[in-house]
Amino acid sequence: RSKPLTPPSHVAAVSIINRQVNANKRFLSLHCLSIFLKSFIPPLRLYGFWIITFTFGSSTGYFTILLALMQQILCTKGYSNQFAGFCGSITIAAGLIAAGPVALLVDKTGLLTETLKVTFSLSVLGCICLSIVLWFPNQQVLVTICLICLGAFGFSQYSLCLELAAEATYPVSETITTSFLFISTQIISLVMLPILQFTAPLAKNSTYITNTCGPNEDVRDFNMPHMGLCVFMVLLAIVQLFTLKLPYKRREYLNTIVISIESDNSVNDENDGMEQNDL
């Protein structure tokens, strides 16, 4: 089976019922279309959702650009293509390994916003360390450590942003909030990449170059643009750390459901006790 026999939660059950009701309709009426378009408005009214969208898009876009330009960044400092491929692999692997413990921590403690702030700040710290280490050639160990830190804390916030966006905008569908986050990633990536390529000077004009990039004369030095990008990420981390506050609407809704069920059960137990006393 592709789905469980019973919904995992009351929220999931409500979502399934709503999808079934809409699926039974043979055509999409203007009323349904207006309801769908109105569901885009609540997330856009939340200041915290804009913070999540911008930080998620910037961090994910940074990782996309870093992995795309990894070989060009490292070859100007004397690193081989094999080491550049290893760096990309170890960054992704560190993120996959760290995502599990971080998710378990959030599940046990419920500190979703706090964990997101910590992971984003630590990933930015790894970004700063990497930008400093890349100024010096033949620092394979330090580059690897920085990328492990960057990947572990950077990719682990991936699921946290999606979960927090769904929590804060409930009952808006998760597909809408997820679409906002991924669209922001694509837009920011399209903006960052040309800026980095345009601002990077030619590597042959720099005195800090140990070129292993081959005979290509258009090799560029990305050290200064990368450091500027890290400064931008630091500013985002400061804004997120001190301004991100979002309500847990889905969690509050589940708590009200549990309280109402418990109150109903207690009333039923009292009624049963009174009936037994009457007998």
Secondary structure, DSSP 8 states (H G I E B T S, - for coil): --S-SS-SSHHHHHHHHHHHHHHT-SS--HHHHHHHHHTTHHHHH-HHHHHHHHHHHHHHHHHHHHHHSHHHHHHTBT--HHHHHHHHHHHHHHHHHHHHHHHHHHHHH--HHHHHHHHHHHHHHHHHHHHHHTTSSS-HHHHHHHHHHHHHHHHHHHHHHHHHHHHHTTTS-HHHHHHHHHHHHHHHHHHHHHHHHHH--BGGG-SS-B--S-S-TT-B--HHHHHHHHHHHHHHHHHHHHH-----HHHHHHHHHHHHHHHHHHHHHHHHHHHHHH-
